[in-house]
């Protein structure tokens, strides 16, 4: 999990100082799920750390299909919000929508420019239904629509994607954790469809 790296540094002095100051140095990990899990387990004070059952429910231990299912549920909520007149820029009504939640989520440069990372054949087909913008909420909607209409896509698009779960999670490795952390930090996590994930 750690790749042989200590969570508080590389040498004895650095580790000692970092432990005393509670400055974990786990940012060298590429896997955001590991960073999230280890950060939770090193939270100070120790009483605020997750208990063992909560650790076992952490997304690091989820199958890829479960991760994509979580993103698809969020996509379904985005679509429902849009049907109720909420634009993907959000902030229309007095209530917090899934669009609002995703618009405040942390995300990296790949997610900010996601349309340039999708093959032309797939983008061309999906843009015949909607002009997608470079926003996280639009990517979640794109993933939802691609999976929902996968069987209707042209053969070339299906061949490129082959397996949507692997395609989207490898193409956008930080997508799932961006969505997960945003929902976890919101009241939406108490909704029936999200509660089993937490």
Helices and strands as residue ranges (DSSP letters): H 12-21, H 32-41, G 46-48, H 52-56, G 59-61, H 64-83, H 98-103, H 109-112, G 114-117, H 120-127, H 136-148, G 150-152, H 155-161, H 164-171, H 175-184, G 187-190, H 192-195
